[in-house]
Amino acid sequence: MNTQRLLAPTLRSASAAALAAGGYIHAQLYVDEYRFIHIIGPLFLLQASVSFALAALLLMGTPPLLLRAAAAGVTLGALAGFAASRTVGVFGFTERGLQPSPQALLSLLTETGTLLLLSIWQMTVTRQHRAARTPVRTPIRERATH
C-alpha cells in the first residue's frame, strides 16, 4: 500500500490523540486542584473541553484547514498560558518551574507534540495538493526569423 495514503490518517489520529491527551491533563488538573482558582479554573475546563471536541472532530475525517488551525490555536493558547503563568502571571496566578509535577512537563510535551504533528500534517497535505495539480505552462511564442 502507498505510504502517502497511510500518512494523512496516521497524522490525523496522532494529532487527535495528542490534543486529547493535553485536554485530559487540563481536565485532571481542574478536578484535582484548579477548579477553586478564580478565572484560571474555568479556563482549564474550557481548554480541556475544546481540546476534546476538536480531537473528536479531527477523528471524523480529513478536516479542512480551519479545523487544523483551531487545534493549533488551542495548543498555542495552552503553551502561552503556561509561559505566562511562570513569568508575568495570569490573572494574578503564578507558578514556578515544572510544578505541578508531573502534569506540567507532560502538558508541555503533549502540547509541543500536538503542534509538531499538526505542522507535519499540514506540510503533507500541502505537498499532496501541489503534486496533484497539473503545472500551468505559459506558451512560448515563437520568434519570427527575418
Backbone as ProteinMPNN parsed JSONL, in Angstrom:
{"seq_chain_A": "MNTQRLLAPTLRSASAAALAAGGYIHAQLYVDEYRFIHIIGPLFLLQASVSFALAALLLMGTPPLLLRAAAAGVTLGALAGFAASRTVGVFGFTERGLQPSPQALLSLLTETGTLLLLSIWQMTVTRQHRAARTPVRTPIRERATH", "coords_chain_A": {"N_chain_A": [[0.84, -1.181, 0.0], [0.429, 2.277, -0.609], [2.526, 4.57, 1.0], [1.966, 7.251, 1.263], [-0.793, 7.329, 1.304], [-1.352, 6.275, 3.771], [-0.17, 8.052, 5.482], [-1.559, 10.55, 5.993], [-3.997, 9.729, 7.43], [-2.742, 8.578, 9.663], [-1.315, 10.732, 10.764], [-3.496, 12.368, 11.315], [-4.862, 10.86, 13.279], [-2.857, 10.662, 15.252], [-2.467, 13.374, 15.858], [-4.985, 14.021, 16.896], [-4.997, 12.327, 19.132], [-2.852, 13.365, 20.644], [-3.816, 15.955, 21.102], [-6.127, 15.374, 22.588], [-4.892, 14.188, 24.792], [-3.56, 16.381, 25.933], [-5.827, 17.85, 26.624], [-6.932, 16.101, 28.486], [-5.03, 16.208, 30.558], [-5.354, 18.871, 31.376], [-8.033, 18.74, 32.222], [-7.802, 16.933, 34.322], [-6.144, 18.4, 36.067], [-7.892, 20.489, 36.581], [-9.984, 19.193, 37.999], [-8.57, 18.104, 40.19], [-7.144, 20.278, 41.434], [-7.353, 22.941, 40.348], [-9.933, 23.938, 40.031], [-10.822, 25.567, 42.012], [-9.549, 27.942, 41.726], [-9.937, 31.235, 40.924], [-11.042, 32.345, 37.795], [-8.844, 31.04, 36.447], [-9.373, 28.283, 36.868], [-11.926, 27.821, 35.47], [-10.9, 28.413, 32.898], [-9.107, 26.32, 32.485], [-10.909, 24.205, 32.384], [-12.375, 24.961, 30.116], [-10.342, 24.835, 28.158], [-9.782, 22.093, 28.219], [-12.275, 21.042, 27.404], [-12.618, 22.121, 24.807], [-10.377, 21.026, 23.582], [-11.0, 18.258, 23.672], [-13.309, 18.264, 22.059], [-12.318, 19.203, 19.583], [-10.472, 17.177, 19.055], [-12.186, 15.007, 18.672], [-13.533, 15.889, 16.377], [-11.387, 15.949, 14.597], [-10.909, 13.232, 14.308], [-13.08, 12.401, 12.854], [-12.682, 12.608, 10.153], [-10.83, 13.733, 7.278], [-10.083, 16.907, 8.005], [-10.911, 20.333, 7.209], [-8.653, 23.059, 6.555], [-9.232, 25.064, 8.429], [-10.06, 23.715, 10.753], [-7.733, 22.366, 11.527], [-6.192, 24.61, 12.039], [-7.609, 25.69, 14.195], [-7.158, 23.727, 16.135], [-4.39, 24.002, 16.405], [-4.372, 26.608, 17.38], [-5.643, 26.374, 19.898], [-3.775, 24.793, 21.165], [-1.48, 26.435, 21.052], [-2.452, 28.497, 22.641], [-2.615, 27.203, 25.131], [0.094, 26.712, 25.6], [1.046, 29.344, 25.667], [-0.339, 30.318, 27.904], [0.829, 28.694, 29.838], [3.509, 29.588, 29.743], [3.12, 32.288, 30.431], [2.061, 32.039, 33.01], [4.264, 31.374, 34.429], [5.934, 33.473, 34.258], [5.003, 36.437, 33.976], [2.574, 36.074, 35.145], [-0.924, 35.12, 35.284], [-3.915, 36.604, 35.437], [-3.312, 37.203, 38.094], [-2.373, 34.776, 38.968], [0.342, 32.674, 39.536], [2.965, 30.333, 38.85], [5.767, 28.204, 39.533], [8.594, 26.907, 37.831], [8.442, 23.482, 36.852], [6.04, 22.761, 38.066], [2.672, 21.901, 38.729], [3.954, 18.676, 39.383], [3.735, 15.527, 37.827], [2.385, 16.769, 35.81], [2.844, 19.315, 34.613], [5.172, 19.036, 33.022], [4.345, 16.9, 31.375], [2.209, 18.144, 30.097], [3.534, 20.171, 28.665], [5.015, 18.546, 26.912], [2.964, 17.163, 25.492], [1.539, 19.283, 24.31], [3.516, 20.494, 22.732], [4.133, 18.317, 21.107], [1.666, 18.015, 19.818], [1.542, 20.373, 18.265], [3.745, 19.904, 16.606], [2.948, 17.56, 15.231], [0.609, 18.529, 13.938], [1.788, 20.445, 12.285], [3.437, 18.877, 10.609], [1.46, 17.358, 9.397], [0.052, 19.38, 8.014], [2.03, 20.216, 6.224], [2.295, 17.883, 4.728], [-0.259, 17.641, 3.563], [-0.263, 19.972, 2.019], [1.855, 19.422, 0.272], [0.811, 17.184, -1.049], [-1.349, 18.349, -2.383], [-0.024, 20.072, -4.105], [1.374, 18.248, -5.671], [-0.709, 16.962, -6.932], [-1.8, 18.877, -8.559], [-1.88, 19.994, -11.903], [0.796, 21.275, -13.711], [0.866, 24.644, -14.75], [1.511, 25.863, -17.843], [3.158, 28.331, -19.55], [2.594, 29.489, -22.753], [5.14, 29.377, -25.16], [6.167, 31.79, -27.211], [6.874, 31.705, -30.545], [9.661, 33.029, -32.123], [9.83, 35.178, -34.797], [11.821, 34.667, -37.551], [13.857, 36.723, -39.367]], "CA_chain_A": [[0.0, 0.0, 0.0], [1.162, 3.516, -0.73], [2.75, 5.203, 2.306], [1.306, 8.56, 1.273], [-2.203, 7.128, 1.663], [-1.4, 5.987, 5.206], [0.409, 9.143, 6.261], [-2.569, 11.513, 6.448], [-4.801, 9.188, 8.531], [-1.886, 8.383, 10.829], [-1.084, 12.059, 11.353], [-4.778, 12.821, 11.846], [-5.102, 10.126, 14.53], [-1.841, 11.05, 16.235], [-2.769, 14.755, 16.27], [-6.171, 13.956, 17.756], [-4.606, 11.703, 20.399], [-2.031, 14.328, 21.392], [-4.702, 17.04, 21.527], [-6.963, 14.831, 23.667], [-4.033, 13.989, 25.965], [-3.409, 17.704, 26.554], [-7.114, 18.166, 27.243], [-7.08, 15.25, 29.673], [-4.174, 16.755, 31.619], [-6.015, 20.078, 31.887], [-9.231, 18.321, 32.957], [-7.329, 16.336, 35.575], [-5.71, 19.495, 36.944], [-9.094, 21.211, 37.003], [-10.685, 18.404, 39.024], [-7.729, 17.896, 41.367], [-6.629, 21.456, 42.121], [-7.531, 24.272, 39.776], [-11.326, 24.388, 39.958], [-11.056, 26.562, 43.057], [-8.798, 29.153, 41.4], [-10.779, 32.172, 40.192], [-10.782, 32.53, 36.362], [-7.934, 30.017, 35.93], [-10.085, 27.012, 36.873], [-12.795, 27.72, 34.295], [-10.1, 28.397, 31.671], [-8.609, 24.95, 32.334], [-12.05, 23.402, 31.954], [-12.647, 25.352, 28.733], [-9.285, 24.295, 27.314], [-9.992, 20.649, 28.144], [-13.479, 20.786, 26.616], [-12.355, 22.443, 23.4], [-9.42, 20.031, 23.09], [-11.726, 17.01, 23.424], [-14.201, 18.464, 20.917], [-11.509, 19.264, 18.361], [-9.907, 15.842, 18.825], [-13.265, 14.201, 18.097], [-13.744, 16.356, 15.001], [-10.252, 15.51, 13.788], [-11.05, 11.801, 14.039], [-14.219, 12.144, 11.964], [-12.262, 12.595, 8.756], [-9.847, 14.754, 6.934], [-10.734, 18.193, 8.231], [-10.4, 21.467, 6.449], [-7.562, 23.827, 7.15], [-9.714, 25.821, 9.581], [-10.082, 22.841, 11.933], [-6.342, 22.19, 11.956], [-5.764, 25.883, 12.611], [-8.24, 25.817, 15.517], [-6.425, 22.835, 17.033], [-3.105, 24.647, 16.675], [-4.638, 27.784, 18.206], [-5.896, 25.927, 21.273], [-2.495, 24.317, 21.684], [-0.639, 27.615, 21.282], [-3.009, 29.191, 23.803], [-2.2, 26.48, 26.338], [1.525, 26.969, 25.802], [1.194, 30.752, 26.056], [-0.788, 30.404, 29.295], [1.861, 28.054, 30.653], [4.647, 30.512, 29.822], [2.721, 33.493, 31.166], [1.866, 31.73, 34.426], [5.575, 31.216, 35.039], [6.702, 34.712, 34.109], [4.286, 37.631, 34.427], [1.346, 35.691, 35.837], [-2.176, 35.174, 34.536], [-4.991, 36.984, 36.352], [-2.788, 37.124, 39.452], [-1.962, 33.4, 39.258], [1.692, 32.343, 39.084], [3.552, 29.062, 39.253], [7.217, 28.177, 39.342], [9.197, 25.7, 37.28], [7.588, 22.448, 36.26], [5.044, 22.364, 39.068], [2.657, 20.658, 39.48], [4.666, 17.575, 38.762], [4.394, 15.563, 36.516], [1.456, 17.308, 34.812], [3.406, 20.45, 33.88], [6.061, 18.505, 31.992], [3.52, 16.141, 30.426], [1.455, 19.112, 29.309], [4.47, 20.761, 27.703], [5.345, 17.549, 25.884], [1.808, 16.885, 24.625], [1.216, 20.479, 23.523], [4.561, 20.624, 21.716], [3.919, 17.216, 20.166], [0.479, 18.327, 19.013], [1.936, 21.367, 17.255], [4.635, 19.257, 15.654], [2.137, 16.675, 14.386], [-0.237, 19.353, 13.077], [2.655, 21.068, 11.277], [3.811, 17.843, 9.638], [0.239, 17.035, 8.659], [-0.219, 20.474, 7.09], [3.028, 20.16, 5.148], [1.956, 16.715, 3.908], [-1.442, 17.989, 2.767], [0.159, 20.972, 1.042], [2.679, 18.733, -0.722], [-0.067, 16.334, -1.859], [-2.125, 19.208, -3.277], [0.876, 20.559, -5.157], [1.685, 17.133, -6.562], [-1.918, 16.622, -7.686], [-2.076, 19.925, -9.542], [-1.129, 19.945, -13.153], [1.505, 22.543, -13.848], [0.389, 25.58, -15.759], [2.644, 26.231, -18.69], [2.977, 29.517, -20.364], [3.015, 29.183, -24.133], [6.331, 30.082, -25.636], [5.907, 32.358, -28.536], [7.989, 31.527, -31.47], [10.179, 34.288, -32.674], [9.904, 35.204, -36.27], [13.181, 34.901, -38.046], [13.838, 37.609, -40.541]], "C_chain_A": [[0.882, 1.24, 0.0], [1.303, 4.187, 0.64], [2.091, 6.573, 2.391], [-0.157, 8.438, 1.689], [-2.361, 6.85, 3.145], [-0.96, 7.157, 6.061], [-0.643, 10.1, 6.814], [-3.455, 10.944, 7.567], [-3.988, 8.969, 9.808], [-1.632, 9.708, 11.535], [-2.367, 12.623, 11.955], [-5.043, 12.16, 13.198], [-4.118, 10.535, 15.619], [-2.082, 12.472, 16.747], [-3.958, 14.782, 17.227], [-5.819, 13.37, 19.122], [-3.79, 12.666, 21.257], [-2.891, 15.478, 21.919], [-5.591, 16.587, 22.683], [-6.143, 14.608, 24.937], [-3.797, 15.311, 26.693], [-4.693, 18.131, 27.247], [-7.331, 17.37, 28.513], [-6.249, 15.786, 30.842], [-4.814, 17.997, 32.219], [-7.272, 19.734, 32.678], [-8.856, 17.731, 34.306], [-6.885, 17.425, 36.557], [-6.902, 20.306, 37.439], [-9.77, 20.486, 38.16], [-9.87, 18.329, 40.309], [-7.406, 19.178, 42.14], [-7.203, 22.789, 41.643], [-8.965, 24.772, 39.76], [-11.642, 25.462, 40.985], [-10.33, 27.873, 42.786], [-9.649, 30.018, 40.472], [-10.221, 32.397, 38.784], [-9.915, 31.404, 35.782], [-8.638, 28.661, 35.844], [-11.016, 26.866, 35.686], [-12.028, 27.72, 32.964], [-9.506, 27.009, 31.42], [-9.725, 24.039, 31.838], [-12.406, 23.705, 30.501], [-11.609, 24.762, 27.783], [-9.465, 22.793, 27.141], [-11.18, 20.322, 27.238], [-13.25, 21.022, 25.127], [-11.372, 21.435, 22.803], [-10.109, 18.71, 22.779], [-12.629, 17.136, 22.2], [-13.422, 18.477, 19.604], [-10.891, 17.91, 18.038], [-10.965, 14.932, 18.19], [-13.523, 14.597, 16.647], [-12.606, 15.934, 14.085], [-10.389, 14.039, 13.399], [-12.177, 11.474, 13.064], [-13.833, 12.112, 10.499], [-11.253, 13.672, 8.497], [-10.503, 16.121, 7.039], [-10.163, 19.286, 7.329], [-9.304, 22.183, 7.235], [-8.006, 24.558, 8.417], [-9.723, 24.98, 10.858], [-8.677, 22.572, 12.446], [-5.815, 23.468, 12.587], [-6.357, 26.095, 14.003], [-7.518, 24.941, 16.537], [-5.064, 23.434, 17.392], [-3.289, 25.867, 17.574], [-4.88, 27.431, 19.66], [-4.584, 25.499, 21.93], [-1.549, 25.48, 21.971], [-1.132, 28.424, 22.478], [-2.612, 28.538, 25.11], [-0.728, 26.732, 26.636], [1.781, 28.416, 26.231], [0.758, 30.955, 27.506], [0.221, 29.798, 30.245], [3.037, 29.01, 30.847], [4.297, 31.75, 30.642], [2.568, 33.211, 32.657], [3.195, 31.577, 35.157], [6.44, 32.46, 34.913], [5.936, 35.895, 34.71], [3.032, 37.317, 35.218], [0.127, 35.856, 34.945], [-3.294, 35.433, 35.532], [-4.556, 36.83, 37.813], [-2.308, 35.746, 39.849], [-0.565, 33.165, 38.699], [2.101, 30.973, 39.616], [5.04, 29.13, 38.98], [7.648, 26.844, 38.748], [8.201, 24.747, 36.644], [6.632, 21.883, 37.301], [3.671, 22.69, 38.515], [3.289, 19.527, 38.673], [3.81, 16.311, 38.821], [3.557, 16.247, 35.433], [2.05, 18.459, 33.992], [4.294, 19.963, 32.739], [5.269, 17.733, 30.942], [2.721, 17.075, 29.527], [2.347, 19.767, 28.26], [4.785, 19.797, 26.567], [4.17, 17.291, 24.944], [1.458, 18.082, 23.756], [2.244, 20.682, 22.407], [4.417, 19.532, 20.665], [2.724, 17.456, 19.257], [0.829, 19.315, 17.911], [2.838, 20.748, 16.192], [3.85, 18.362, 14.691], [1.24, 17.464, 13.434], [0.575, 20.012, 11.968], [3.053, 20.071, 10.201], [2.614, 17.48, 8.768], [-0.058, 18.109, 7.618], [0.771, 20.465, 5.931], [2.737, 19.003, 4.202], [0.77, 17.018, 2.997], [-1.068, 18.983, 1.666], [0.963, 20.323, -0.076], [1.815, 17.865, -1.636], [-0.889, 17.171, -2.833], [-1.262, 19.736, -4.41], [1.186, 19.46, -6.157], [0.488, 16.786, -7.442], [-2.251, 17.655, -8.756], [-1.261, 19.701, -10.795], [-0.439, 21.288, -13.326], [0.93, 23.377, -14.989], [1.61, 26.032, -16.552], [2.268, 27.432, -19.537], [3.444, 29.191, -21.783], [4.22, 30.032, -24.529], [6.047, 30.546, -27.05], [7.149, 32.19, -29.416], [8.392, 32.87, -32.03], [10.246, 34.162, -34.193], [11.353, 35.471, -36.673], [13.094, 35.717, -39.327], [14.979, 37.332, -41.426]], "O_chain_A": [[1.975, 1.226, 0.565], [0.315, 4.353, 1.356], [1.701, 7.008, 3.475], [-0.699, 9.328, 2.345], [-3.404, 7.159, 3.721], [-1.331, 7.251, 7.231], [-0.611, 10.424, 8.001], [-3.65, 11.624, 8.575], [-4.502, 9.157, 10.911], [-1.723, 9.794, 12.759], [-2.327, 13.283, 12.993], [-5.411, 12.838, 14.157], [-4.504, 10.731, 16.771], [-1.919, 12.739, 17.938], [-3.936, 15.48, 18.241], [-6.288, 13.86, 20.149], [-4.015, 12.769, 22.463], [-2.711, 15.921, 23.053], [-5.785, 17.327, 23.646], [-6.646, 14.815, 26.041], [-3.829, 15.361, 27.922], [-4.654, 18.709, 28.333], [-7.85, 17.89, 29.501], [-6.716, 15.81, 31.981], [-4.819, 18.163, 33.439], [-7.552, 20.365, 33.697], [-9.513, 17.997, 35.313], [-7.216, 17.369, 37.741], [-6.918, 20.757, 38.584], [-10.091, 21.095, 39.18], [-10.42, 18.474, 41.401], [-7.394, 19.168, 43.371], [-7.501, 23.665, 42.455], [-9.187, 25.952, 39.49], [-12.626, 26.189, 40.842], [-10.486, 28.826, 43.55], [-10.031, 29.593, 39.381], [-9.021, 32.62, 38.63], [-10.237, 30.873, 34.72], [-8.505, 27.964, 34.839], [-10.916, 25.881, 34.954], [-12.469, 27.089, 32.004], [-9.412, 26.572, 30.273], [-9.504, 23.196, 30.969], [-12.708, 22.788, 29.737], [-11.959, 24.248, 26.721], [-9.317, 22.274, 26.034], [-11.095, 19.424, 26.401], [-13.648, 20.209, 24.293], [-11.518, 21.036, 21.648], [-9.842, 18.102, 21.742], [-12.704, 16.212, 21.39], [-13.822, 17.839, 18.63], [-10.795, 17.537, 16.869], [-10.66, 14.173, 17.27], [-13.711, 13.735, 15.789], [-12.834, 15.599, 12.923], [-10.027, 13.65, 12.289], [-12.214, 10.376, 12.509], [-14.607, 11.623, 9.677], [-10.873, 14.426, 9.393], [-11.385, 16.452, 6.246], [-9.073, 19.156, 6.772], [-9.081, 21.925, 8.418], [-7.238, 24.66, 9.374], [-9.422, 25.495, 11.935], [-8.447, 22.55, 13.655], [-5.071, 23.415, 13.566], [-5.685, 26.62, 14.89], [-7.291, 25.361, 17.672], [-4.641, 23.377, 18.546], [-2.452, 26.131, 18.437], [-4.381, 28.109, 20.558], [-4.324, 25.803, 23.095], [-0.893, 25.507, 23.012], [-0.332, 28.971, 23.237], [-2.307, 29.223, 26.086], [-0.348, 26.942, 27.788], [2.645, 28.671, 27.07], [1.412, 31.682, 28.253], [0.448, 30.323, 31.335], [3.502, 29.218, 31.967], [5.099, 32.204, 31.458], [2.911, 34.057, 33.483], [3.235, 31.647, 36.385], [7.564, 32.488, 35.414], [6.208, 36.298, 35.84], [2.483, 38.191, 35.889], [0.138, 36.625, 33.984], [-3.591, 34.585, 36.374], [-5.331, 36.385, 38.659], [-1.868, 35.563, 40.984], [-0.314, 33.425, 37.522], [1.65, 30.524, 40.67], [5.51, 30.02, 38.271], [7.131, 25.789, 39.116], [7.246, 25.161, 35.986], [6.444, 20.67, 37.396], [3.533, 23.723, 37.859], [3.161, 19.454, 37.451], [3.195, 16.073, 39.86], [3.966, 16.301, 34.273], [1.781, 18.561, 32.795], [4.169, 20.437, 31.61], [5.502, 17.899, 29.745], [2.577, 16.821, 28.331], [1.955, 19.899, 27.1], [4.818, 20.189, 25.401], [4.356, 17.21, 23.73], [1.116, 17.915, 22.585], [1.884, 21.003, 21.274], [4.561, 19.792, 19.47], [2.764, 17.14, 18.069], [0.455, 19.119, 16.755], [2.698, 21.045, 15.006], [4.067, 18.405, 13.48], [1.121, 17.114, 12.26], [0.103, 20.126, 10.837], [3.01, 20.388, 9.012], [2.742, 17.316, 7.555], [-0.381, 17.794, 6.473], [0.387, 20.683, 4.782], [2.918, 19.137, 2.992], [0.79, 16.695, 1.809], [-1.504, 18.848, 0.522], [0.767, 20.646, -1.248], [2.044, 17.807, -2.844], [-1.108, 16.763, -3.974], [-1.719, 19.837, -5.548], [1.254, 19.714, -7.36], [0.664, 16.36, -8.584], [-2.911, 17.338, -9.746], [-0.107, 19.275, -10.746], [-1.052, 22.332, -13.103], [0.563, 22.859, -16.043], [2.596, 26.516, -15.996], [1.198, 27.502, -20.141], [4.547, 28.683, -21.985], [4.286, 31.232, -24.261], [5.729, 29.76, -27.943], [8.279, 32.503, -29.04], [7.561, 33.716, -32.359], [10.673, 33.149, -34.748], [11.999, 36.395, -36.178], [12.332, 35.4, -40.241], [15.127, 37.979, -42.463]]}, "name": "protein", "num_of_chains": 1, "seq": "MNTQRLLAPTLRSASAAALAAGGYIHAQLYVDEYRFIHIIGPLFLLQASVSFALAALLLMGTPPLLLRAAAAGVTLGALAGFAASRTVGVFGFTERGLQPSPQALLSLLTETGTLLLLSIWQMTVTRQHRAARTPVRTPIRERATH"}
